[in-house]
Amino acid sequence: MINLSLIEFIFSTIIFIFAYMITHTISGSLQAYSTYLLGDPTARQEGFLSLNPLVHLDPFGIFALLFFGIGWFQTVPIDPSYFRGPWGSLKLGAAFFVEALISIILAIISLFICVCSFSSVLRIRDLIGLVFSYRPIAAIFSSSGAHFNMASLFAAFDSPLSIVIAYLLIAIVYLNILIATVSIIYNGFRYMLAIGAEKSYSYMEYADYFTFFGPILVLFLFIDPLINYFMRVTEWVAYHMAFVCGV
């Protein structure tokens, strides 16, 4: 007898990992290029402009993402010493926070493509609802049933390829929103540390503790509200883009 839960688990895992590879490759290379345009060649020199997924892969990040719901990519290196002058602090802030902006833009584009591609099969609100109900692989073992509710909605699709593409796009939307949330917190602490180090080298004594325990505490307290906020922003923009395009 075929175990449908096992089949969905395997299918979801493959799609999720593929979505992760696409997301972290595009996001990482774009952030590296952005920091280069802002005046920091460090990421370019270390090969982060490459579209090779292995360059941007963080094995612990994808493991944590699969089984704990919070993950990350390989951190794009930023050297604060390249950001001097009257606009140095602003450029440095842009370098740290551009990853979150890129992730939100990628989420909006992916959701917009999903809406344009499948609005004839499901209502736009239902498609957007799939993103809100999407959870990583670990959710299959939970009792919430959110993942299986999403699978049942996909019964409306008449093509296996459509299901794969829809799953992939929704996973990419979810991943980008999650990464934007983690990025804005983690890179926020990196930015504060870089600014603090300019004023006092005593900051560097506590750098490792500051950039490790600080983001964990903030994520524990605020990750759900931030994810919901970014999801609402993504939904609003993608919905109105589709409306303007007549979808």
C-alpha positions in Angstrom: 0.0 0.0 0.0 1.3 3.4 -0.9 2.0 5.7 2.0 0.8 9.1 0.8 2.5 10.9 3.8 5.8 9.4 2.8 5.4 10.4 -0.8 4.5 14.0 0.2 7.4 14.1 2.5 9.9 13.0 -0.2 8.2 15.4 -2.7 8.2 18.3 -0.4 11.8 17.7 0.7 13.1 17.7 -2.9 11.1 20.8 -3.8 12.1 22.6 -0.6 15.9 21.9 -1.2 15.6 22.9 -4.8 13.8 26.2 -3.7 16.6 26.8 -1.2 19.3 26.3 -3.8 17.6 28.8 -6.2 16.9 31.3 -3.4 20.3 31.4 -1.7 22.2 31.5 -5.0 20.2 34.4 -6.4 20.1 36.3 -3.1 23.8 35.7 -2.3 25.1 36.7 -5.7 22.9 39.8 -5.8 23.9 40.9 -2.3 27.6 40.4 -3.2 27.1 42.5 -6.4 25.3 45.2 -4.4 28.1 45.5 -1.9 30.6 45.7 -4.8 28.6 48.6 -6.3 28.6 50.2 -2.9 32.4 50.1 -2.9 33.3 46.9 -1.0 35.1 44.3 -3.3 35.5 41.7 -0.6 32.6 39.5 -1.6 33.6 39.6 -5.3 37.2 38.7 -4.4 36.0 35.7 -2.4 33.8 34.5 -5.3 30.4 35.3 -4.0 29.3 36.8 -7.4 29.3 33.2 -8.6 26.0 31.5 -9.5 27.4 28.2 -8.3 25.0 27.2 -5.5 27.8 25.5 -3.5 29.5 28.9 -3.0 26.5 30.2 -1.1 25.5 26.9 0.6 25.6 26.7 4.4 25.1 23.0 5.4 24.1 23.9 9.0 21.8 26.6 7.7 19.8 24.3 5.4 19.7 21.6 8.1 18.3 24.1 10.6 15.8 25.3 8.0 14.5 21.8 7.3 14.1 20.6 10.8 13.8 23.8 13.0 12.1 26.2 10.6 14.9 28.9 10.9 17.9 28.8 8.5 20.4 30.9 6.7 22.8 31.1 3.8 26.5 31.5 3.7 27.2 35.0 5.1 28.3 37.5 2.4 31.5 39.1 3.8 31.4 42.9 4.3 34.5 44.9 5.2 33.5 48.1 7.1 36.9 49.7 6.3 35.7 50.4 2.7 32.9 52.6 3.9 34.5 55.8 5.0 33.6 59.4 4.4 30.4 61.4 5.0 28.2 58.8 3.5 30.1 55.8 4.9 27.6 54.8 7.6 24.7 55.0 5.2 26.5 52.9 2.6 27.5 50.4 5.2 23.9 50.1 6.4 22.8 49.6 2.8 25.4 46.8 2.4 24.1 45.0 5.5 20.4 45.4 4.8 20.3 44.9 1.1 19.9 41.2 1.5 16.6 41.6 3.3 15.4 44.0 0.5 16.5 41.5 -2.2 14.6 38.7 -0.4 11.4 40.7 -0.2 11.6 41.7 -3.9 12.2 38.0 -4.8 9.3 37.0 -2.7 7.0 39.5 -4.4 8.1 38.5 -7.9 7.6 34.8 -7.1 4.2 35.4 -5.7 3.3 37.6 -8.6 4.4 34.8 -11.1 2.4 32.3 -9.1 -0.8 34.4 -9.1 -0.4 35.2 -12.9 0.2 31.5 -13.7 -2.5 29.9 -11.6 -5.3 32.4 -11.1 -7.4 30.5 -13.6 -7.2 27.4 -11.4 -7.5 29.0 -7.9 -8.7 32.3 -6.6 -5.9 34.8 -5.9 -6.8 34.8 -2.2 -6.5 31.0 -2.1 -3.1 31.2 -3.8 -1.9 33.8 -1.3 -3.4 31.6 1.5 -1.2 28.7 0.4 1.9 30.8 1.2 0.5 31.7 4.6 -0.2 28.0 5.3 3.1 26.7 3.9 5.5 25.3 6.4 8.9 23.6 6.1 9.4 19.8 6.1 9.3 19.6 9.9 5.6 20.7 9.9 4.7 17.3 8.4 5.4 15.8 11.8 3.2 18.3 13.6 -0.5 18.0 14.4 -1.5 21.3 12.8 -2.2 19.7 9.5 -1.4 23.0 7.7 0.9 21.2 5.2 -1.8 18.6 4.3 -4.4 21.3 3.9 -2.2 22.9 1.4 -1.8 19.6 -0.4 -5.5 19.1 -0.6 -6.0 22.5 -2.2 -3.6 21.4 -4.9 -6.1 18.8 -6.0 -7.5 21.6 -8.1 -4.5 21.3 -10.4 -4.8 19.0 -13.4 -1.1 18.7 -14.2 1.8 17.2 -12.2 4.0 19.9 -13.7 1.7 22.6 -12.4 1.8 21.2 -8.9 5.6 21.1 -9.0 5.9 24.7 -10.2 3.3 25.9 -7.7 5.0 24.2 -4.8 8.3 25.5 -6.0 7.1 29.1 -6.3 5.3 29.0 -2.9 8.4 27.5 -1.2 10.6 30.3 -2.8 8.1 32.9 -1.5 8.2 31.4 2.0 12.0 31.1 2.1 12.6 34.6 0.9 10.3 36.0 3.6 12.0 33.9 6.2 15.4 34.9 5.1 14.4 38.5 5.0 13.3 38.2 8.6 16.5 36.5 9.8 18.7 38.8 7.7 17.3 42.1 9.0 17.8 40.9 12.6 21.3 39.3 12.1 22.7 41.9 9.8 21.2 44.6 12.1 23.4 43.3 14.9 26.4 43.1 12.5 25.8 46.8 11.5 25.5 47.9 15.1 28.7 46.1 15.9 30.5 47.6 12.9 29.4 51.1 13.9 30.3 50.5 17.6 33.8 49.2 16.6 34.5 52.5 14.9 33.9 54.3 18.2 35.5 51.9 20.6 37.6 48.8 20.1 36.2 47.4 23.4 33.1 46.3 21.3 35.3 43.8 19.6 35.9 41.9 22.9 32.2 41.0 22.9 31.7 40.7 19.2 31.1 36.9 19.0 28.7 37.0 21.9 26.9 40.0 20.6 26.3 38.6 17.1 25.3 35.2 18.3 23.1 35.6 21.4 21.6 39.0 20.4 20.0 37.7 17.1 18.8 34.5 18.8 17.0 36.5 21.6 15.4 38.9 19.1 14.3 36.0 16.8 12.8 34.2 19.8 10.8 37.3 20.7 9.9 38.8 17.3 10.2 36.3 14.5 6.5 35.5 14.1 5.3 39.1 14.0 8.1 40.0 11.6 7.3 37.0 9.3 3.6 38.0 9.3 4.4 41.6 8.6 6.7 40.7 5.6 4.1 38.3 4.3 1.4 41.0 4.5 3.6 43.4 2.6 4.4 40.7 0.0 0.8 39.8 -0.4 -0.3 43.5 -0.7 2.3 44.3 -3.4 1.8 41.1 -5.4 -2.0 41.4 -5.3 -2.0 45.0 -6.6 0.6 44.2 -9.2 -1.7 41.4 -10.5 -4.7 43.7 -10.3 -2.9 46.4 -12.4 -2.0 43.7 -14.9 -5.6 42.6 -15.2 -5.1 39.2 -13.6 
